[in-house]
Amino acid sequence: MPTPEKTSLSAIVAAGRELLESGGQDRLTMQSVAGRVGVRAPSLYKHVRDRAALLAAVAGSAVDDLVARLEKTDGSLEGLVRAYRGFAQDCPEGFRLMMLSTLAPEEALDRAVAPILQVSRDLVGDEGALEAARLLTAWATGFIQMELVGAFRLGGDVDRAFEYGLTRLRRALTAEAQPSSVD
């Protein structure tokens, strides 16, 4: 009779996310996760083949968390980008890990991108949707990464600057979608 499982993949991933947020990627080891879930490290290999698979599972969980947050918004540009920023502020290490596109599962990333593509399509139409989505994502990701590392050192209100950027992006994208009049 086989021995009962003492842990599960979901417990391993949850422990991995906790360790990641408390100490970064260097703290996310097979040994530290095993200790957190109360098993010996070799027991983890029944669920994840190696540390790379562990990192991928944790990255996928982070993307799933982001997708759940995006789905709770009203679907507006502002709602989506604020949810993206909120996720990064709540889970900065998960955000960083998620940015390593080779780790996060492709289908999970596709689900995270879908609402951004839709709002872009709504703002500029089908033809420019991909470019608009890339602009939004690049601006938001750059702003958030700078915020996370404390790079805004010139004073002022960072939240106000973020809202300023959102407003200007909406105006620019909306203006782009308007037919230009020739005098």
C-alpha positions in Angstrom: 0.0 0.0 0.0 1.5 3.4 -1.0 2.0 6.0 1.6 -0.4 8.9 1.6 0.7 12.2 0.1 1.9 14.7 2.7 1.7 17.7 0.5 0.2 18.8 -2.8 1.2 20.9 -5.8 -1.1 23.7 -4.6 0.5 23.7 -1.1 3.9 23.7 -2.7 3.0 26.6 -5.0 1.4 28.6 -2.1 4.6 28.0 0.0 6.7 29.1 -3.0 4.7 32.3 -3.4 5.1 33.1 0.3 8.9 32.5 0.2 9.2 34.5 -3.0 7.5 37.5 -1.5 9.4 37.3 1.8 12.9 36.8 0.2 12.9 37.0 -3.5 13.9 34.4 -6.0 17.0 33.4 -4.1 14.9 32.3 -1.2 12.7 30.1 -3.4 14.5 26.8 -3.3 13.4 23.2 -3.1 14.8 22.9 0.4 13.0 26.1 1.7 9.7 25.0 0.1 10.0 21.5 1.5 10.6 23.0 5.0 7.6 25.3 4.6 5.2 22.4 3.7 6.6 20.0 6.2 8.3 17.4 4.0 11.8 16.5 3.0 13.1 18.1 -0.3 13.1 14.8 -2.2 9.3 14.5 -1.6 8.8 17.6 -3.7 10.0 15.8 -6.8 6.8 13.9 -6.9 5.1 17.2 -7.8 7.7 19.3 -9.5 10.7 18.0 -11.5 13.2 20.6 -10.5 13.7 24.2 -9.4 12.9 25.5 -12.9 9.5 23.8 -12.7 8.9 25.2 -9.3 9.7 28.7 -10.5 7.3 28.2 -13.5 4.5 26.9 -11.3 5.0 29.9 -9.0 5.1 32.3 -12.0 1.9 30.7 -13.3 0.2 31.2 -10.0 1.2 34.9 -10.0 -0.2 35.3 -13.5 -3.4 33.6 -12.3 -3.7 36.1 -9.4 -3.2 39.0 -11.8 -5.9 37.6 -14.2 -8.3 37.3 -11.3 -7.7 40.9 -10.4 -8.1 42.1 -14.0 -11.4 40.2 -14.3 -12.7 42.0 -11.2 -12.3 45.4 -12.9 -14.9 47.3 -15.0 -12.7 46.5 -18.1 -11.7 50.2 -18.6 -8.2 51.2 -19.4 -7.9 52.9 -16.0 -9.4 49.9 -14.1 -7.1 47.4 -15.8 -4.0 49.4 -15.3 -4.8 50.3 -11.7 -5.4 46.5 -11.0 -2.0 45.7 -12.7 -0.3 48.3 -10.4 -2.1 47.0 -7.4 -1.0 43.5 -8.1 2.6 44.7 -8.4 2.4 46.6 -5.2 0.9 43.7 -3.3 3.2 41.0 -4.9 6.3 42.8 -6.1 8.4 39.6 -6.3 5.6 37.7 -8.1 5.4 40.7 -10.5 9.1 40.5 -11.2 9.0 36.7 -11.7 6.0 37.0 -14.0 8.0 39.4 -16.2 10.4 36.6 -17.0 8.3 35.4 -19.9 10.1 32.1 -20.2 8.8 31.1 -16.8 5.1 31.9 -17.0 2.9 29.5 -19.0 1.9 30.9 -22.4 -1.8 30.3 -21.9 -1.7 32.2 -18.6 0.0 35.1 -20.2 -2.6 35.1 -23.0 -5.4 35.4 -20.4 -3.6 38.3 -18.8 -3.1 40.1 -22.1 -6.7 39.6 -23.4 -8.4 42.4 -21.4 -5.6 44.9 -22.4 -6.1 44.0 -26.1 -9.8 44.4 -25.7 -9.6 47.8 -24.2 -7.0 48.8 -26.8 -9.4 47.6 -29.6 -12.2 49.6 -28.0 -10.1 52.8 -28.0 -8.3 52.6 -31.3 -10.0 49.9 -33.4 -8.7 46.6 -34.6 -5.9 47.9 -36.8 -4.0 49.6 -34.0 -5.0 47.4 -31.1 -1.8 45.5 -30.7 0.4 48.6 -30.9 -1.9 50.4 -28.3 -1.8 47.4 -26.0 2.0 47.3 -26.2 2.2 51.1 -25.4 -0.1 50.7 -22.4 1.8 47.7 -21.1 5.2 49.2 -21.6 4.3 52.5 -19.9 2.5 50.8 -17.0 5.3 48.2 -16.5 8.1 50.8 -16.7 6.3 53.1 -14.3 5.6 50.2 -11.9 9.1 48.9 -12.0 10.6 52.3 -11.3 8.1 52.7 -8.4 9.1 49.3 -7.0 12.8 50.1 -6.9 12.3 53.6 -5.5 13.5 55.4 -8.6 11.1 58.4 -8.3 13.4 60.6 -6.2 12.5 64.1 -7.4 9.6 64.5 -5.0 6.0 65.0 -5.9 3.1 62.6 -5.6 3.8 59.3 -7.4 0.1 58.4 -7.3 -0.7 61.7 -9.0 2.0 61.1 -11.6 0.5 57.6 -12.3 -3.0 59.1 -12.8 -1.5 61.8 -15.0 0.0 59.2 -17.2 -3.2 57.2 -17.4 -5.2 60.3 -18.4 -2.6 61.3 -21.1 -2.5 57.8 -22.5 -6.3 57.7 -22.8 -6.3 61.1 -24.5 -3.6 60.1 -26.9 -5.2 56.8 -27.9 -8.6 58.3 -28.2 -7.3 61.1 -30.3 -5.5 58.6 -32.5 -8.8 56.8 -33.2 -10.6 60.0 -34.3 -10.5 60.8 -38.0 -8.3 63.7 -38.6 -9.9 66.7 -40.4 -8.0 68.3 -43.2 -8.6 72.1 -43.7 
